[in-house]
Amino acid sequence: MNKRKLRQVNKLKKQISELFLLGNTTEEEAQQINASESQKESASASHEMLDDSHSRDTGNFHERDGSMKISRKLAIARRQRLPGPQLTLTLDRLGGVYMSHPEIRDLVQFSVIGPVVAKPKWVHFRPWKSTSQTILIRVNCPNNYIVNNPHSFSFMDTFFEKQWIRMDSDVGDRDSFWKHIMQVPVSMQEQIRERVLKMDPLKGTDQTESLKTELLLTSADMVEHTYPFPDEEFIATKDRYIQVTMNSPLFAIDCEMCVTTAGVHELTRISLIREDGKVVLDTLVKPENKITDYLTKFSGITPKMMESVTISLSDVQNALRACLPPDAILCGHSLEFDLRAMKMAHPYCIDVGVAYNLSGSERMKTSLKNLMSLFLGETIQDGSGHCSVEDSWAAMRLIKMKLQNGLIFGNCRYGWDYDRWSQGQKHKVESCGDVDVDCEVRAKRKRNVKSFSPKFCSCGERLGIDCILEDCQCQIASPDLCIKCLMKQNIVAEDGIDWRFKVRYPSSFPSIDEYMEEISCDLLDYGLALIELDFMNREQEIPSDDEREEGEVKEHDHKMQHVVQEIDSYVERLIRTAARYSLIILVLSSDKTSICYLKVKQ
């Protein structure tokens, strides 16, 4: 046997021995493999004595095939023996303060996204890519369940080895807790840098059509500005969406609302227009409840206008779902209020109040009326009432102006100076501004609106609304189709993205056991799971035992023990359902005390 084959045989023997030591091969199997290799050695020696090249090639093929099988088996065994991701706490990096929302947020985001976001300083997480999923469980419970609890959480104490971290009292505010978890903090300089780098470097930030996609609100922006997401209350504008591009169509939308007997503002008018100013949808809507205040000064709605209205909110929703393209971009001023009035959610939104920022504050938006006066020199909303077509047209023109002037234009938070810009700027006074519109529409604007006769759809339905404002845009470019004909368009994307979320509320289930069963079944489908369990008032829900004679103290202790066992069993169910190498973050929180458990499931 030559030296090369001898080295191969010795290598195979070492691999077989390592397999045996790793426990992936029994002694009997190892002996069989050794015997097989010995036969191959003899066969190999015989092939060396033969001149038949075919026999030699066949022997080499079998030899290589056997070696590859053993090597693959050894590689699998080595991977199985590798340790999972490890957490090393360095709590001294917290600077002597209790752990709070930002620390949990940083850990969750780093475990899911990786080094792109801020790395938590108080914990070393290696290697970050090896976690299969991250599960954050928040349990709201009374303070005495956390402090001086006479009953132990048997599973939790065993799984987490009775090691926990004290948290700041602010964690007791559940709304603030979840809000912090959803935020992705990025510096202003980084925001500008990221957006500019995405654009065409030859065009820079001036007059580039790619800016259309850069102005879209991110998911974090939508959370910050309370935009609705698809759930049981808000339906998505489409079943499936396609990715937006620089050529995706822009639509401006605006709604008018009135106060009803339900004590809330309900939708009474909605308008949708295209980029060229043409109205796609403009209709009055009959609210579910009786109107108590028409808010005419703001809404432009009068009792006479609503006398014969039969269009419902569901009709509006069906029409929008049918006529909007799957990559449509909706724009408007404070669009979250319009979407909430429509009870709909849309993933691609541009907010005029965010795109233009003259206050320098992230939360303070300049009104649409002031933006039109400052940038286009026009007066809208003069006290006679609002018109949803006029407002949506104003929003569209401002967005078109933004697209022509670049990302920095109109945003003081990016360093833009209004005074410097206004010194050499001549305000345009013609009503069409810089938007390209059809010549026919442009000519109609110069006439008196009152000279126009009503327009009808091909089905015979009256189009447009008798607006209370004079010379209003809604009379100039009324829609071509009524809402019933719009519903027949049905523009769909078969291979698009499903934006709808699977949100489950415990209140929608007959019992917490059924709720737990449902989320446990789907837990492995998600890389990140955020779960909340509320046991604040659970003791009051447990019926008293009339036969118990130990007294109120004993009865309270009995109920407390029962709830502790419930919490422990539900947490156990969630953790056992989680995948191997999942990062488990458990927060026990009350209005006074909060603690955090951390562990990677092995």
TORNUPA-441966 format. One record per residue: residue in three letters; x, y, z of N, C-alpha, C in turn. Coordinates in pm, whole numbers, plus 50000, padded with zeros to 5 digits. Each point is the difference from the previous one (the first is absolute). Example, Ala and Ser with C-alpha at 12.3 -4.5 7.8 and 13.67 -1.06 7.14 Angstrom:
! residues 2
Ala513194943150780499115011950000500905012050000 Ser499655010549928500825011950006499235010950073 
***
This chain:
! residues 602
Met500864988150000499145011950000500905012550000 Asn499715009549905500835012049994499705009350116 Lys500855010250016499885009150115498705007949997 Arg499545003849880498765007949989498814992250054 Lys499894987349960498874992050046500114997050148 Leu501224998750048500194997650143499525011950083 Arg500295012049950499515012050070498475000550002 Gln499364996349889498544999949992499404990050098 Val500634988250008499504989650092500135004750145 Asn501145006050034500195005050137499015011250033 Lys499735008449901499035010850021498614994450026 Leu499604989749925498704993750019499904993750139 Lys501094993650044499984993850132499835010450111 Lys500655011649984499845010750098498575005450001 Gln499405001449880498625004749992499044990250066 Ile500244987049979499144989850061500135000450152 Ser501225001750047500225000750145499325012350059 Glu500075011449928499365012250049498494998550002 Leu499444993349897498564997349998499604991850121 Phe500824990050032499704991450114500055007950132 Leu500995008950013500145008050121498865010250014 Leu499515005249886498905009650003498664993450029 Gly499974986749998498774993150034499064997949884 Asn500445003249877499144998249883500204986549933 Thr500934991950053500244986849946500234990350116 Thr499314988950000500204990050105501284992149972 Glu500444992650102501234992149985499854989449893 Glu498814994049993499764989749899500055005949859 Glu499385012249985500045006649869501425003849963 Ala500785004750100501395003849973500814988049951 Gln499764988150061500704987949958499624996249857 Gln498705001449967499554996949865500655009349898 Ile500095013250037500615009649908501474996949981 Asn500684996350113501424996549992500214987749910 Ala499104990150017500104987949917499795003549853 Ser499035009249976499735004149862501205007149941 Glu500645008650082501165007249951501174990549974 Ser500124989550082501074990249979499814992849867 Gln498724996849970499714993549872500365009249884 Lys499725013250023500325009649893501515001149981 Glu500754998750114501455000649989500504988349915 Ser499434987950025500424988149924499635001649853 Ala498775005149980499555001949862500875010149928 Ser500415010450076500845010449940501364994349962 Ala500544991250091501304993949970499924991149876 Ser498894992549986499804991449883499945008349873 His499295011550009499875008649883501345005649955 Glu500925001750097501315005349965500804989849917 Met499714986950021500744989449931499414997449861 Leu498795005049975499344997649872500295011449903 Asp500044996849873500215010349898498685005449946 Asp498904993450042498685004149948499645013650059 Ser499975010149919499715013650046498565001350049 His499074992649942498605000650043499864995350144 Ser500674989050035499934994950137500595009950098 Arg501115006749959500635009750088499085012150024 Asp499355004649894499085011450013498814996650087 Thr499474987649986498854995850081500384999650147 Gly501184994750031500454999450138500165013950059 Asn500585009049923500185013750048498665006850025 Phe499014997149912498675006150017499364995550130 His500044987050028499414994850123500745005450122 Glu501295001649989500795005050111499615014550032 Arg499905008049893499625014050021498595001250055 Asp499094991749949498615000350045499904996850150 Gly500734989650046499984996450141500595010950087 Ser501105006149955500635010850076499075011950015 Met499285003249892499085011450004498874997650098 Lys499484987950005498914996750092500465001750144 Ile501194995150032500515001250137500275014650035 Ser500555007649904500295014250024498715007850026 Arg498944997049920498725006950021499424996750137 Lys500084987250037499464995850129500765006650114 Leu501325001449984500815006450104499675014950009 Ala499795006549887499685014350000498675002650073 Ile499024991149975498705001450068500174998150151 Ala500804990250038500224997350142500695011850068 Arg500975006149931500695011550056499055011850021 Arg499135002449900499045011150012499074998050118 Gln499594987250019499084997250111500665002150135 Arg501324998950005500705001650127500395014550028 Leu499815008749899500375014050021499115006450105 Pro500545008250087499165006750100499105010449936 Gly498855002350057499085010149950500465014150036 Pro499245009949960500355013950033500045002150150 Gln500965008050042500225002150142499795014650037 Leu499415002250116499815013650053500965002050117 Thr500755010949994500875003750111499615014050045 Leu499525001250124499535012950050501175008050058 Thr500025012849966500955009650057499205011750055 Leu499304997450109499055009850053500685012650054 Asp501304999250022500685012150048500015010849893 Arg499764996149873499935009749892498745008650007 Leu499044996250082498785007950014500235012750082 Gly501165001250059500335012150075499285001450131 Gly499654988850061499375000650132498515002449998 Val499375000649881498555002249992499324986949964 Tyr498694999450030499244988049967499784999149849 Met499864987749951499724997849859498605005049967 Ser499845006149882498705005749964499664996749855 His499055007949942499534997249864501124999649896 Pro500895010049996501005000149892500894987749999 Glu500334994750117500874988350005499314987649941 Ile498734998350034499254988749943499845001949850 Arg499695012349958499845002949857501274996949923 Asp501155004550052501274997649931500294985149987 Leu499714992450106500264985549997499094993249897 Val498715003450001499064993949905500405003149857 Gln500295012749972500325003949863501344994449955 Phe500984999450091501304994549962499904985149973 Ser499194992850077499864985649979499284996749870 Val499115009149955499234997749878500715005649877 Ile500525012250011500565006949884501524998349991 Gly500675000350115501454998550000500745013250013 Pro501275000549958500855011650022499545012849930 Val498984999349914499505012149935499485009950103 Val499404995150107499485008750106501015000550115 Ala499685008350100500915001950113500204986950077 Lys501254997150032500324987950077499855003150148 Pro499244991950074499845002650144501324998750074 Lys500295009750086501285000050071499974991250125 Trp498814997050049499904993050128499954984849985 Val500064995349876499954985549979500814996749876 His500814989350009500724994949884499224988049946 Phe499695000649873499134990149938500764993849883 Arg500524987950016500814993849897499534985749972 Pro500034996249873499975008949884498565004449974 Trp499785012249956498635005149990499194993149892 Lys500614994849895499254993849890499464986250036 Ser500454994350112499654986150029498644998450068 Thr499365010750041498694998550064498954996849895 Ser499114990850033498964996149906498835009850002 Gln499695005750116498945009950012500155007250133 Thr499305011250012500015007950123498575001050051 Ile499794996650125498675000250060500025009150122 Leu499225010549996499875009250112498614998250062 Ile499974995950125498744997650071499905010250114 Arg498935007650002499755009350111498794994950078 Val500194998050128498934995350088499665011250098 Asn498795005549991499545010150094499354992950119 Cys500505002650119499494993350119500125009350121 Pro499304997150109500105008450120501415000150057 Asn500305010550076501345002050052500444988750095 Asn499064994750080500384989650096500314986649933 Tyr499764998649870500424988049928501495000549968 Ile500545012250002501425001949967500845001550127 Val499465007450096500705002650126499344991950111 Asn500774992950079499524992150114498904990149960 Asn500214993649889499044990249952500184986950078 Pro499004995750077500154987650079499974987449913 His499555001549876499894988549910501025001449887 Ser500664989549966501045000549898499444996649863 Phe500645005849897499714996249861500924988249970 Ser499494988150012500864988249996500764998749867 Phe499305001049887500694998649872500945011649975 Met499525012350023500815011849975501265000050085 Asp499894996050126501174999550088501024989949950 Thr499504988949945500914989649950500645004349869 Phe499185005149907500505003649867501005011650007 Phe499655010550075500865011850009500994999350118 Glu500004988750071500924997650111499945011150106 Lys498795005250021499735010250102500895012549984 Gln500375003149877500815011849973499185010349923 Trp499885011850056499225010449937500685013550022 Ile499535010349924500595013350005498925009950041 Arg500315008550094499055010350043499835010449889 Met498765004449977499725009749895499485013050059 Asp500085010649920499555013250043498475000050017 Ser499515008850087498555000650026499215004449878 Asp500655007049904499315004549879499494988349916 Val500604988450018499584988249923498574996250033 Gly499515004150117498634997050039498965006349910 Asp500375010449924499095006349903500044991949872 Arg498994991549979500024990649887500015007149865 Asp499235011149986499965007149871501375005649965 Ser500655005950099501355005449978500994988849969 Phe499824988650065500914988549978499954995449856 Trp498794997349948499884994949863500375010649898 Lys499725012650031500385010849908501525000549984 His500734998550111501455000149992500534987849924 Ile499364988650017500464987849932499895001649849 Met498965007149953499755001449857500885010649935 Gln500605008950077500805010749942501394995049962 Val500475004649884501364997249956500745013349995 Pro500785003450104500645013250005501135001149898 Val499925010049913501055002949902500275014950005 Ser501265003850004500345014250009499575007449876 Met499795013250011499575008049888501044999749887 Gln501285000650037501054999549898499954986849923 Glu499724989150072499934986949936498794999149909 Gln498875006350040498825000049914500305006849867 Ile500635011750007500325007349877500984991849915 Arg501024994350067501014992449928499394987949930 Glu499144992550070499394988149941499145003549881 Arg499205010650012499095003649892500745005449879 Val501045008050024500765005549889500764989049927 Leu500574990350075500754989349937499134991149913 Lys498714999250031499104991749921499695006349865 Met500225013049987499645007049877501114998449895 Asp499685004049878500974999749892501105010150030 Pro501274995750018501065009450036500245010649893 Leu499604997249874500195009949894498975011250008 Lys498864997150064498955010050011500015007050134 Gly500574993450103500035006350132498615000850059 Thr499745010850073498705001450068499095009949931 Asp500365004949881499195010149932499234993949884 Gln498695002349998499134996749889500194985749952 Thr499954990650090500114985949964498704992850030 Glu499524992449902498734993050017500114988850102 Ser501224995050025500164989350098499675004850140 Leu499915013250020499655005550130498594995750042 Lys499184996249903498634995750030500004988450100 Thr500884990549980500044988550092500715003550130 Glu500915009949997500715003850121499115007750097 Leu498945006349950499095007550086498994991150071 Leu499964987249964499054990950063500284998950150 Leu498944999450079500164998050143500474985750025 Thr500994998550088500444986750039499014994250100 Ser500144987150031499134993850100500155006950135 Ala501275003850033500225007050126499325013750000 Asp500045007049885499315012949988498494998350020 Met499464989449941498554997950010499594996850143 Val500844992750071499714997450141500085012950080 Glu501025008149973500205012550072498835009649982 His499455000449877498905009349970498634993250007 Thr499934988750065498754992750028499214996749874 Tyr500684996149893499314995149881499404986350030 Pro498844997049945499404986850026500694989049921 Phe500044988150057500504988149933498834990149986 Pro500074990949904498884990649982499784991350123 Asp498774999850050499624991450110498504997849993 Glu499414996850112498574997250001499165012549973 Glu500555011950030499245012449982500295006749866 Phe501244999549953500415006849877500344989749893 Ile499365001449885500254990749891501045005949905 Ala500774991549933501015004649905499345004749872 Thr500645009949934499445005449876500064990049886 Lys500904989950010500094989349901500304987050073 Asp499664988949935500384987050056501494997549983 Arg500545004549886501424998249972500545012749933 Tyr501285003150029500655011749946501264995949923 Ile500445008749908501284998049934500945011150043 Gln501294997849982501015009550046499855013449927 Val500105011050074499905013249937501305003449930 Thr499905007849892501155004749925499835014949974 Met500975005949928499915014149966498835002849905 Asn499484989449936498875001649907498654996750064 Ser499974996950128498734996850066499105012350002 Pro498704998349980499095011649992499735006350136 Leu499895013249999499655007750120498515002950003 Phe499394998650116498605003950020499935008250128 Ala499285011049996499785008050120498604997450051 Ile499884998950131498704996650060499725009350118 Asp498745003350019499605008350113498574996550039 Cys499725000950128498674996650052499455011550083 Glu498685000850004499315009450090499154991850096 Met499935004550124499294992550104498995008750073 Cys498974993750056499015006550085499894992250131 Val499525006750104499824993650129498644992950002 Thr499974987750052498764992250003499604996850143 Thr498884993250014499504996350133500954990550073 Ala500934993749927500994991350063501065008150072 Gly499975013249984500975008650065501345000449932 Val500084995649875501254999849924499795006949865 His501115002949931499955005849866499894988649899 Glu498924999849922499814989649899500105005949861 Leu500444991649906500215004249862498695004349935 Thr500015011949936498825004849927500335004249856 Arg501295001649968500395002949862501434995549978 Ile500294994749882501344995549967500295003449854 Ser501245004549973500425003549864501354993949972 Leu500144994749879501254994049954500345005849864 Ile501225005649983500385006049872501324994349951 Arg500205001049867501244995449938501045011050000 Glu501184996949946501085009649995499685012049912 Asp499214997849895499705011049908498835008550046 Gly499454997250119498915008050053498624994549972 Lys499914989249922498714994149967499444992750122 Val498725002550030499364993550114499604985749963 Val500434990450080499644985949978498744996550079 Leu499955004750125498864997050087499695012350083 Asp498745003750001499525011150085498564997150035 Thr499774996250123498644996050039499715003650145 Leu498745002450028499545001550138499744986150057 Val500164998550130499884986950065499035001250117 Lys499064990950007499054999950111500634992850119 Pro500205006850112500624993550116499064989650062 Glu500564991150079499214989550064499035005850103 Asn500415010950066499175006150104499485013649954 Lys499035005050071499385012849964500955011650029 Ile500055009649907500885011550015499425009850103 Thr500835004050094499585009850102500635013649976 Asp501155000549933500685012749969500664998649863 Tyr499525008149905500524999149863501375006649985 Leu500405008150095501315006849995500205006949865 Thr498975006749952500025005849866501185009349977 Lys500385007550103501115009349987501294992849962 Phe500124987550042501214992449971499794989449893 Ser498834993750001499774988749909499395004349866 Gly499295011549999499305003949878498754991949975 Ile499594992150100498814991549988498815007050062 Thr498854999949928498765005950051498934989350009 Pro498955002150081498914990150009499364997249865 Lys499865010349916499374998149869500824990549913 Met501315001150006500864991349918499844985450037 Met499674997050127499964986250047498624993749994 Glu499005007449951498604995250005499794986849926 Ser500534998649880499734988149918501214990949982 Val500995001350088501224991949986499754985750046 Thr500394990549918499834985850034501334992449999 Ile501075006249951501314993449994500524997450142 Ser500424987850026500494996250133501524999350002 Leu500534998650121501454998750015500514987549928 Ser499274989150006500434987749933500045001849849 Asp499105008349944500035002949856501295007249964 Val500395009650083501245007549977501204990550006 Gln500034991350100501114990750015500104990749880 Asn498874994949953500014991049884500465007249875 Ala499595012649984500395007749882501505002750000 Leu500555003750114501445002750008500804987249979 Arg499564989050058500714987249983499984995549853 Ala498955004249927499874995949861500795009049905 Cys500035013150025500565009349901501465003650024 Leu500514998350121501405003550025500944989449940 Pro501045004149930501014990349953500764994050118 Pro500604988349981500704993450112501285007050043 Asp500485009849921501195007750041499665014750018 Ala498745003050026499575013950016500645006250123 Ile500405012749988500535007750112498965010450038 Leu499524999450125499035009750048500725011650067 Cys499575012149970500585011750067498875008650054 Gly500325007850101499035008750065500665006550120 His499285009250060500515006750120499434993350124 Ser500904995150089499584992150116499064988949956 Leu500514992049910499214989649934499484989650098 Glu500614998950118499554990050097498555002250042 Phe499565012850007498625002850039499024995949891 Asp500385002049874499144995949889499884984849994 Leu501124993050018499964985449997499174994350115 Arg500105006450116499214995350114498525002549977 Ala499665011249936498595002749968499494989849899 Met500864995849907499624990049900500044986050057 Lys500624998450119500224986750061500774991049905 Met501055005949940500834992649905501485002650033 Ala500864991449946501455001350018500674998349865 His501085007649979500734999649872501495000450028 Pro500824991849932501434999450034500865011049941 Tyr499545006249888500825010049931499375013850015 Cys500525007950092499405013150030501075010850003 Ile499635012049949500825012050012499185010350074 Asp500505004750112499315009850083500605013749972 Val499185009349949500475013549968500535006850126 Gly499344997550114500435006150125501354995250048 Val500434988149953501314994650035501045004249896 Ala499614999749871500925003849893500425014750011 Tyr499045008650039500295014150027500045002050151 Asn501125004550052500125002250144500645013750023 Leu499185009750037500485013550022500235003050148 Ser499534991250088500125002450144501334994850055 Gly500614990549931501224993850051499734989050099 Ser498724998150036499614989650094499394988349923 Glu500324987950044499494988149932498494998550018 Arg499495004950111498584997950031499115011349950 Met500535012249986499185011549966499925001649847 Lys498794998749944499795001349856499435013849967 Thr500505005949892499445012449948498714996949927 Ser498965008150022498684997249941500055000949848 Leu499074993249936499915000249854499715014149950 Lys499185007350072499675013749962501255008749998 Asn500844999150101501215008050007501024995649895 Leu500094987249974500934995249899499625005349861 Met498725000149969499545005349870500295014949990 Ser499815007350108500265014449999501495002949985 Leu500844992550069501445002750000500674995749870 Phe499614988449946500714994649886499335002849865 Leu498695001349998499315002349873499245013249999 Gly500015007350112499375013150003498504999749979 Glu499344989350044498554998849980499304998450134 Thr498745003950002499194999250120498974988949986 Ile500034990550094498974989750007499445000050142 Gln498884993250016499384998850133499835013950063 Asp499295008849926499885014050043498875002550099 Gly499414989550055498935001750098498644996349949 Ser499834999149867498714996049943499774985050012 Gly501064992750030499904985550009501104993449919 His500264987650030501034992549926499344992249888 Cys500764997749895499584990949894501074989449987 Ser499654987450007500974989249998500764999349868 Val499355004349889500705000349871501065011050002 Glu499625011850050500945011150007501204996550088 Asp499744993750114501084996650091500924989149942 Ser499424989949935500824989549942500805005349881 Trp499415009249925500715006249887501165008650051 Ala499785006950111501075007950061501154990950045 Ala499674988850064501034990550044500784994449880 Met499304996849891500664994749881500975010249942 Arg499605012549992500875010449943501245002350086 Leu499844999350131501155001750088500994988549986 Ile499484987849984500874988549981500725001049865 Lys499325004449896500635001849870501115010450009 Met499755010650077501025010450019501214994350073 Lys499744991650099501084993550075500824991049909 Leu499354992449915500714991049909500885007649903 Gln499595012149963500775008049905501205006850066 Asn499965001750132501045007750067500934991850088 Gly499694987550027500934991350071499654997250144 Leu500764991050061499744995050134500095010950106 Ile501015008749991500245010050104498975011249996 Phe499445002549882499095011349982498804999350095 Gly499745011150070498835001150086500104993050133 Asn501194994650034500154992650126501135006250083 Cys499635007850100500995006750085500804990150083 Arg499454988150024500744990050076501214994949922 Tyr499995001649867501124996249916500925011949970 Gly499765011450066500875011549982499525010149897 Trp498794998349947499485009549900499565012950068 Asp500245011649935499695013250057498915006649917 Tyr498815001550061498885006149928500285014649965 Asp500585007850093500245014349975500925002049881 Arg501034991849991500955001249889499314996749867 Trp499134989650005499294996149877499005010649957 Ser499285005850095498925009449967500495013549951 Gln501275003250026500515013049958499975001649849 Gly500414989749928500025001049854498884992749932 Gln498994996150076498934991849944498775008349968 Lys499524999049878498755006649961498884989750010 His499035003050086498894990750015499164999549873 Lys499674987949960499134998149884498555001650044 Val499235007849924498635002750041498964992949915 Glu500424994249886499014992849920499614987150072 Ser498754996849994499454989450085500574986349969 Cys500554997949878500514986649968501414998150048 Gly500685010350047501354998550052500944994449896 Asp500914990950041500934994249903499584986249955 Val498754996150021499564986649966499514999649856 Asp500434990249926499544998549863498624993750000 Val499035007049939498644995049993499515000949858 Asp498904993549973499425000549867499605014249964 Cys500145003249874499655013649955498545003250028 Glu499134989749987498585002350024499755003950145 Val500644992950093499845003250141500585013850030 Arg501145003349937500635013050021499075011349955 Ala499314998049887499105010349948498775001750088 Lys499494989050055498815000650084500245008050127 Arg501254999950049500305007050124499815015149986 Lys500065005149877499905014549979498545004649992 Arg499084990649998498605003649991499344999650137 Asn498755004250002499234999450123499404986050014 Val500224994050115499534986350022498504998949985 Lys499265010150038498554999450001499414998049862 Ser500815002149894499494998549864499974985549955 Phe500574990850079500064986149959498704992850034 Ser499624990949913498814991850023500434986950064 Pro499084993150070500334987450065500524989649901 Lys500884991250048500584989549917499514986550049 Phe499784990649906499424987050036500914988749952 Cys500004989150077500734988049963499274992849887 Ser500684990749935499384992449892498824991750048 Cys499984996850129498904992250057498825008850040 Gly500155013249987498925009250031500125006950135 Glu500964995950084500185006150131500625013949988 Arg499545009050086500565013650004501434999750055 Leu500895007549937501395000750042500295013250067 Gly500914999950096500385012350067499045003750112 Ile500345010850069499255004750117499735014849986 Asp498845004450046499685014450001500725006550117 Cys501265003449975500855005650106499515013950039 Ile500185003750128499565013050047501015011049967 Leu501194996149954501035009849966499865004549855 Glu500235012749975499965005349865501334997549930 Asp499924998249866501194997649919500864988650055 Cys499344989550043500734988850061500464990049895 Gln501154994350024500594990349908499094987949978 Cys499214996350099499174988049988498965001349889 Gln499645012449960499055001949892500685000049864 Ile501325001850000500735001149875500384986249946 Ala500524991550085500544987049956499274988750069 Ser498694999749992499204989650065500344986249942 Pro499764989450075500384986549953499224995649878 Asp500544990049930499354994449882499124988050033 Leu500244993950117499244988150039499405002050139 Cys498824994650020499405000550133500644989250087 Ile499695000050128500654990850092499634985549971 Lys498794997649949499584986349969500784994549880 Cys500295008749902500774995649883501474998350036 Leu500495008050096501384998350045500214986350062 Met498984995250071500104987050067500174988549902 Lys499665002249874500074989349901501384998949936 Gln500905009550029501324999849934500864988350047 Asn500104998150130500694988450059501434998249947 Ile500865009850029501424999149964500714991950108 Val500584988549964500614991150100501434996649958 Ala500794995450097501364995149977500074985850054 Glu500054990249912499954986050042501274995650074 Asp501165005249958501274995550058500625010650090 Gly499195008550057500525010950080500274996250145 Ile500215010350082500334998450141498745001350084 Asp499814990950093498885000850093500465008150121 Trp499475012450011500445009050106499234998250130 Arg498914992549993499154998650117500724992550112 Phe499795004350121500634993950117499044990150066 Lys500594990250065499194990450075500025004450146 Val499045008350037499955005450136498904992950077 Arg500344995450119499024992850081499855007050134 Tyr498775002350038499725006250128499334989650091 Pro500444999350126499364990250091498505002050011 Ser499545012449987498575002850014499174993649890 Ser500644996549886499254994049890499874984850014 Phe500534994350109499914985650023499114997450122 Pro499284988849999499134996850115500764998650131 Ser501244995449992500794998050122501485002249968 Ile500785002350105501445002149981500684987249953 Asp499424988450034500574987349954499924998749848 Glu498875004149944499864999549854500915010249933 Tyr500165011450065500935010149949501434994649998 Met500414993650108501344994450009500204988749898 Glu498964992249980500074989149903500235005349860 Glu499325010849968500095005949866501405005649974 Ile500525008150093501315006149975501124989850011 Ser499814989650079501024989650011500154992449869 Cys498884998149930500034992749872500795007549893 Asp499935013450004500645008149896501335006050043 Leu500474996950118501195006650055501234997749913 Leu500174988149947501194996649923500035006649863 Asp498885006149958499945006249868500665013849998 Tyr500385005350114500505013750007501375000750065 Gly500875008449945501325002050056499955008550126 Leu498975008450012499835008550118498554998950046 Ala499814996850126498664999150058499925009050122 Leu499035009150002499765008950113498684996050063 Ile500044995350123498814994250065499775006950134 Glu498755003150028499665006150128498894991850068 Leu500194997250129499014993150081499645009050118 Asp498735001450026499545009250105499334992050112 Phe500595000650120499454993150117499745009750115 Met499865012949967499835010150104498754997750084 Asn498924995949935498724998350071499544985449999 Arg500944991049982499634986049987499404994450128 Glu500475004450117499484994750127498515002950015 Gln499565011949956498575003550012499124991349911 Glu500614994449893499224991749907499814985850053 Ile500824996150097499894986450056498874999950103 Pro499014991449983498884999650096500464995950139 Ser499375005850101500344996750140499474986250036 Asp500704993350089499594986750047499215001950130 Asp498674999049989499145002250118500244989850110 Glu500524988149964500214989650098501305001950079 Arg500875009049952501275002050067499775008450127 Glu500524995650112499775006750127501285006050061 Glu501065000649921501265005050056500025015250015 Gly499085007149936499985014550010500505006649872 Glu499895013549997500335007649881501494999049964 Val500874999850101501434999349972500354987049931 Lys499454988950053500274987149938499414999149860 Glu498815006049983499364999649868500825007949899 His500515011750042500865008049910501264992349964 Asp500574993250098501214992249976499734988649903 His498834993950014499624989249910499845005149856 Lys499355011649984499825005749866501345004049940 Met500855005750084501325004249952500804988049950 Gln499964989350073500704987849960499474995049866 His498685000749985499374995649875500495008349881 Val500065013550016500435008949891501484998149970 Val500824998250104501434997549980500204987549916 Gln499254989650027500104987749923499555002249855 Glu498975008449982499555003149864501095007149921 Ile500575010550061501065007549932501154990749963 Asp500414991750094501124990949979499714990249887 Ser498784994949995499654990149898499925006349861 Tyr499465012349990499905006649870501385003849947 Val500865005050088501365003249957500734987349958 Glu499804989250073500634987349964499544995449862 Arg498705001449972499484995749871500655007949886 Leu500155013050019500605008449896501474996549979 Ile500744998150109501414997249988500244986249939 Arg499204990250039500164986549944499644999849851 Thr499085008849959499635000649859501085006749916 Ala500775009050060501035007449927501064990549944 Ala500645004449893501034991949936501264999450085 Arg500844990449969501294999050068500855012349967 Tyr500775004550094500855012049987499185012849986 Ser498805000250055499215012350003500455008650117 Leu500055013049976500295009450109498695002950072 Ile499914996450126498805001950079500205012050093 Ile499135010049988500025011750087498655000650070 Leu500014998250131498764999950078500025011850097 Val498985008549991499895011650088498774998250089 Leu500214999350132498915000150096499855014350049 Ser498845005949979499875014450025498745003250079 Ser500175009350095498875005750074500185015250001 Asp499055007150061500105014550002501145004950089 Lys500564991350084501075004150092501344993349970 Thr499964987349962501234992349983499954992149870 Ser501174999249934500124992049879501354992950000 Ile500014987549957501254992449988500044993249865 Cys501214996549957500204994149867500814987150012 Tyr499524989549932500724987449989500544998849857 Leu501234994949987500634998449869500634986249989 Lys499784993649885500704987349976499824995849855 Val501004992949948499894993849868499604985550020 Lys498924995949937499524986250013500944990549928 Gln500544990450072500954990549942499304987349954 
***
